[in-house]
Amino acid sequence: MTTDRWTAWLRDRRDGGDASIRAGHAPALAAYREGVLDRARIAGGDIVLDVGAGTGLVGLGALERVGPAGRVVFSDVSAALLDECRRAAAGDPRCEFVVAGAEDLSAVPDSSVDVVTTRSVLIYVERKAAAFAEMRRVLRPGGRLSLFEPINRFAPAGRLLGLDLAPVADLAAKVLSAYPAVEAMVGFDERDLLRLAAEAGFSDIVLDYRAEVDVSAPPIGDWRALLNTAPNPLAPTYAEAIEATLSPGERHRLEACLAEMADVPTRRTAAAAFLAAECR
């Protein structure tokens, strides 16, 4: 089985293979899953299409809600990730698996599902209007869309690992240069999600938006483990970025600063949105 960048990130690079970092992510992931599923208003017997299923976080949760007569269609651009979902589903006959990107769901028939869910997928899709149009196309009249997306346009530039690295600001800037802005990820906000849903023909659109500005967050702790993580599937790990941009002496300076700040609270500035809508 080929390991693509999506599979590699979800399996290992998101948490660097570190169990404590993985456990730290778990509460937020569970909240995203429940937020999407609750807003989808899934009923027994529903057919749910989970777009960008990943390792099955939302789709497997939907399986618990559709009951014995329902069905969940897992779709993802990565065949390897769909294999992960198959293993997790353990042969459940209520599951189907479709290799498809969000902007081209042509393998899914028109008006064939009751619910479409997606989580942190549109952020990687350049043709977002096409994705909304496809999600609208596959829904039956009365069907529901429920999604979650981080709003990266909101986040400030120039902060590495949530730390104020003023003593080594020159080094932090070099490392951050290894993370160029990707338009698909930063070129939209919550207003665009509302507009795209309306333009695709959805109605009863409700958006729940949360922003945090310079909020105190836990210290980085084991900074060496954290350096083996990547912020998203398109990005290098922090260790790879440091290796690519700093000399040995500069790496030593940066790592010494990180060690000194391992127990200093970090600061979080971020925003995200849940959107729910209906297909009339």
Summary of the structure (lengths in Angstrom):
residues: 280
radius of gyration: 20.0
end to end distance: 41.1
largest distance: 62.5
contacts: 891
relative contact order: 0.16
helix: 42%
strand: 25%
